Amino acid sequence: MSEQTFDGQFIVVTGGGTGIGRAAATAFAEQGAAGVVITGRRRETLDVAAAAHPALIPVVADVTTAEGANAVADAVRAHGGRLDVLVHNAGIFRNTPLDDLDEAAVREQWETNVIAPTLLTGELLPLLTSPGGNIVVVSSISARMAGPGSSVYSASKAAVDSLIRSWAVELGPRGIRVNGVAPGQVDTPILGVGGMSDIAVADWYSTYAASVPAGRIGRVEDIASWITRLAEPASSFVTGEVITIDGGKLLV
C-alpha cells in the first residue's frame, strides 16, 4: 500500500487527462489525497483517467480563459473549499520553423504555457492553504536548450522558470512554496499533438534515446514522482527550484 503522504488533501492538476498530468494525479490519489481535480478540454479523456481512482474529479475546462479558471475554482469550492497543491501541467508544443510561424501558433503556445498558469494561480490563490500550500509547475529543458522549430515553446518555458522563481519569492511570506520540474523528452502524446506522425515520433524517440546518457526516453512516472516529492512535507525547505529530470541530456 502507498504511503499516505497527502492524506485528506485537495489537489488540482491541469492537463490531468493524459501523460504526466494523469500520472501525477493518480500518484497523489494513491498517496491519500481526498480529492484531485483533473482538468482538460476533452470530457472522454478525463472520464477515462478519473476511472483509475475514486479520488479523481474530472472537470472540463479551458484554463487559458477566465471562464475555465472559474470552473476549476468552483470545483475546488464544491469539494472541500480548500486547495493544498496546485500542479500546472497543461502545455502545448508546436514544432514549427520560424518562417512558418503564424500568429495563432505563437499565441496558442504562449497562452497555454504562460498565461494560463498565471491566471489560474491568481484565481485559486485565495483557496490555497496558507501556510503549507504548494505550487508545482511543469517546465522543460527546452527553457535552456536551443533547437530548430522550438523557439516559441522554448521561450514560453523560460518564462515559466521565471514565474516559478518570482512566485516563490512573492508567496514565500505566506508559507506557500513554488517549485518546478523540467523534463527532457518523455513518452507522452505531446509530440503527436505537435504535428508529427507516428513514424516520425518513433524515429525521434530512437535518435533522442541514443543521445541521452541514461539511454532511454523518460517515462511519465519519472516526472510524476518528482512532482509529488516537491509537494510533500519532506521538501518543506525547497522553494524556487526547477528540478531537471532528463536522463543527463543537458550534460552532453
C-alpha positions as CSV (number, residue, x, y, z in Angstrom):
1,M,0.0,0.0,0.0
2,S,1.3,3.5,-0.8
3,E,2.3,5.8,1.9
4,Q,-0.5,8.3,2.7
5,T,1.7,11.4,2.3
6,F,-1.2,13.6,1.1
7,D,-3.9,12.2,3.4
8,G,-7.0,14.4,3.3
9,Q,-5.5,17.0,0.9
10,F,-7.2,18.6,-2.1
11,I,-5.2,19.0,-5.3
12,V,-5.6,20.4,-8.8
13,V,-3.7,19.1,-11.7
14,T,-4.2,20.8,-15.1
15,G,-3.9,18.7,-18.2
16,G,-4.7,15.7,-15.9
17,G,-6.3,13.5,-18.5
18,T,-3.1,12.2,-20.2
19,G,0.6,11.8,-19.8
20,I,2.5,13.4,-16.9
21,G,-0.6,15.1,-15.5
22,R,-2.6,11.8,-15.4
23,A,0.4,10.0,-13.7
24,A,0.8,12.8,-11.2
25,A,-2.9,13.0,-10.3
26,T,-3.1,9.2,-9.8
27,A,0.0,9.3,-7.6
28,F,-1.5,12.0,-5.4
29,A,-4.7,10.0,-5.1
30,E,-2.9,6.8,-4.3
31,Q,-1.0,8.6,-1.6
32,G,-4.2,9.6,0.2
33,A,-5.5,12.8,-1.3
34,A,-9.1,13.3,-0.5
35,G,-9.8,14.9,-3.9
36,V,-7.7,15.5,-7.1
37,V,-9.4,17.8,-9.7
38,I,-8.0,16.9,-13.1
39,T,-8.7,19.5,-15.8
40,G,-8.7,19.3,-19.6
41,R,-10.7,20.1,-22.7
42,R,-11.9,16.6,-23.6
43,R,-14.6,15.0,-21.4
44,E,-14.0,11.5,-22.7
45,T,-10.2,11.6,-21.9
46,L,-10.9,13.0,-18.4
47,D,-13.5,10.4,-17.6
48,V,-11.2,7.6,-18.6
49,A,-8.4,9.0,-16.4
50,A,-10.8,9.5,-13.5
51,A,-11.9,5.9,-13.6
52,A,-8.4,4.9,-12.3
53,H,-9.2,6.1,-8.7
54,P,-12.3,7.3,-6.9
55,A,-10.5,10.5,-5.6
56,L,-10.0,11.8,-9.2
57,I,-12.5,14.5,-10.1
58,P,-12.8,15.3,-13.8
59,V,-13.5,19.0,-14.7
60,V,-13.8,20.0,-18.4
61,A,-12.1,23.5,-18.5
62,D,-10.0,25.5,-20.9
63,V,-7.7,27.1,-18.4
64,T,-6.5,29.7,-20.9
65,T,-9.7,31.5,-20.3
66,A,-11.2,33.2,-17.3
67,E,-14.3,31.0,-17.6
68,G,-12.1,27.9,-17.4
69,A,-10.2,29.2,-14.4
70,N,-13.6,30.0,-12.7
71,A,-14.8,26.4,-13.4
72,V,-11.7,25.0,-11.7
73,A,-12.2,27.3,-8.7
74,D,-15.8,26.3,-8.4
75,A,-14.9,22.6,-8.4
76,V,-12.5,23.2,-5.6
77,R,-15.1,25.1,-3.6
78,A,-17.6,22.2,-4.2
79,H,-15.1,19.6,-2.9
80,G,-14.0,21.0,0.4
81,G,-13.3,24.6,-0.5
82,R,-9.5,24.3,0.3
83,L,-6.6,23.7,-2.0
84,D,-3.3,22.2,-0.8
85,V,-1.4,21.6,-4.0
86,L,-1.7,23.2,-7.5
87,V,0.1,21.5,-10.3
88,H,0.4,23.4,-13.6
89,N,1.0,20.6,-16.1
90,A,-1.1,21.6,-19.2
91,G,1.1,22.6,-22.1
92,I,1.4,22.8,-25.9
93,F,4.3,22.2,-28.1
94,R,4.4,23.2,-31.8
95,N,7.4,22.1,-33.8
96,T,7.3,25.0,-36.3
97,P,10.2,26.7,-38.2
98,L,10.4,30.4,-37.6
99,D,9.5,31.3,-41.2
100,D,6.3,29.1,-40.9
101,L,5.1,30.5,-37.6
102,D,1.8,32.4,-37.7
103,E,0.0,34.4,-35.0
104,A,-2.3,31.6,-34.0
105,A,0.6,29.2,-33.3
106,V,2.5,31.8,-31.3
107,R,-0.5,32.8,-29.2
108,E,-1.6,29.2,-28.6
109,Q,1.7,28.2,-27.1
110,W,2.1,31.4,-25.1
111,E,-1.4,31.4,-23.8
112,T,-1.4,27.7,-22.7
113,N,2.2,27.6,-21.3
114,V,2.5,31.0,-19.6
115,I,-0.8,33.0,-19.4
116,A,-3.0,30.1,-18.3
117,P,-0.9,29.1,-15.2
118,T,-0.6,32.8,-14.3
119,L,-4.3,33.5,-14.4
120,L,-5.2,30.2,-12.8
121,T,-2.8,30.8,-9.9
122,G,-4.3,34.2,-9.3
123,E,-7.8,32.7,-9.3
124,L,-7.0,29.8,-6.9
125,L,-4.7,31.7,-4.6
126,P,-7.4,32.7,-2.1
127,L,-8.2,28.9,-1.8
128,L,-4.6,27.8,-1.4
129,T,-3.6,26.7,2.1
130,S,-1.5,29.4,3.8
131,P,0.8,28.4,5.3
132,G,1.5,25.0,3.8
133,G,0.3,25.3,0.2
134,N,2.3,24.1,-2.7
135,I,2.5,25.0,-6.4
136,V,4.4,22.8,-8.8
137,V,4.9,23.8,-12.5
138,V,5.9,21.6,-15.3
139,S,8.6,23.4,-17.3
140,S,11.0,21.8,-19.8
141,I,14.8,21.5,-20.5
142,S,13.8,23.4,-23.7
143,A,14.0,26.5,-21.5
144,R,17.8,26.1,-21.5
145,M,18.3,24.1,-24.8
146,A,18.0,25.7,-28.2
147,G,16.6,23.7,-31.1
148,P,15.2,24.4,-34.6
149,G,11.4,24.8,-34.7
150,S,11.0,25.2,-30.9
151,S,11.7,28.9,-30.4
152,V,8.3,29.9,-29.1
153,Y,8.0,26.8,-26.9
154,S,11.5,27.3,-25.5
155,A,10.8,30.9,-24.8
156,S,7.5,30.1,-23.1
157,K,9.2,27.6,-20.8
158,A,12.0,30.0,-20.0
159,A,9.2,32.4,-18.9
160,V,7.7,29.6,-16.8
161,D,11.1,29.2,-15.0
162,S,11.0,32.9,-14.3
163,L,7.4,32.7,-12.9
164,I,8.5,29.9,-10.6
165,R,11.3,32.0,-9.1
166,S,9.2,35.1,-8.8
167,W,6.2,33.4,-7.3
168,A,8.5,31.6,-4.8
169,V,9.7,35.0,-3.5
170,E,6.3,36.6,-3.6
171,L,4.4,33.8,-1.9
172,G,7.1,32.6,0.5
173,P,5.9,35.0,3.3
174,R,2.5,33.4,3.1
175,G,4.1,29.9,3.7
176,I,3.4,28.8,0.1
177,R,6.2,27.0,-1.8
178,V,6.6,27.1,-5.6
179,N,8.8,24.7,-7.5
180,G,9.1,23.2,-10.9
181,V,10.2,20.2,-12.8
182,A,12.0,20.4,-16.2
183,P,11.6,17.1,-18.1
184,G,13.6,16.1,-21.1
185,Q,11.8,14.1,-23.7
186,V,9.1,12.0,-22.2
187,D,6.9,9.4,-23.8
188,T,3.7,11.4,-23.9
189,P,1.2,12.4,-26.7
190,I,2.7,15.9,-26.9
191,L,4.9,15.2,-30.0
192,G,1.9,13.9,-31.9
193,V,-0.1,16.9,-30.9
194,G,2.8,19.0,-32.3
195,G,2.1,17.7,-35.8
196,M,4.5,14.7,-36.1
197,S,3.3,11.4,-37.5
198,D,3.6,8.1,-35.5
199,I,6.6,7.1,-37.7
200,A,8.3,10.4,-37.2
201,V,7.7,10.2,-33.4
202,A,9.2,6.7,-33.3
203,D,12.3,7.9,-35.2
204,W,12.6,10.9,-33.0
205,Y,12.4,8.7,-29.9
206,S,15.1,6.4,-31.2
207,T,17.5,9.2,-32.1
208,Y,16.9,11.0,-28.9
209,A,17.4,8.0,-26.7
210,A,20.8,7.4,-28.3
211,S,21.8,10.9,-27.3
212,V,20.9,10.6,-23.6
213,P,23.4,9.3,-21.0
214,A,20.6,7.3,-19.4
215,G,20.0,5.6,-22.8
216,R,16.2,6.0,-22.9
217,I,13.2,8.3,-23.2
218,G,11.7,9.5,-20.0
219,R,8.5,7.8,-18.6
220,V,5.6,9.8,-17.1
221,E,6.3,8.1,-13.8
222,D,9.8,9.6,-13.7
223,I,8.3,13.1,-13.7
224,A,5.2,12.4,-11.6
225,S,7.3,11.1,-8.7
226,W,9.2,14.4,-8.5
227,I,6.0,16.4,-8.7
228,T,4.7,14.6,-5.7
229,R,8.1,14.8,-3.9
230,L,8.3,18.5,-4.3
231,A,4.8,18.9,-2.8
232,E,5.3,16.7,0.2
233,P,6.3,17.9,3.7
234,A,9.8,16.4,3.4
235,S,10.6,19.1,0.8
236,S,9.4,22.0,3.1
237,F,12.7,23.8,2.8
238,V,12.8,23.7,-1.0
239,T,11.3,26.6,-3.0
240,G,12.1,28.4,-6.2
241,E,13.8,25.4,-7.7
242,V,13.3,23.8,-11.1
243,I,14.4,20.2,-10.9
244,T,15.9,18.8,-14.2
245,I,14.7,15.3,-15.0
246,D,16.3,14.5,-18.3
247,G,18.4,11.4,-18.0
248,G,21.5,13.6,-18.4
249,K,20.5,15.2,-21.7
250,L,21.7,18.6,-20.8
251,L,25.2,17.2,-19.9
252,V,26.0,16.3,-23.5
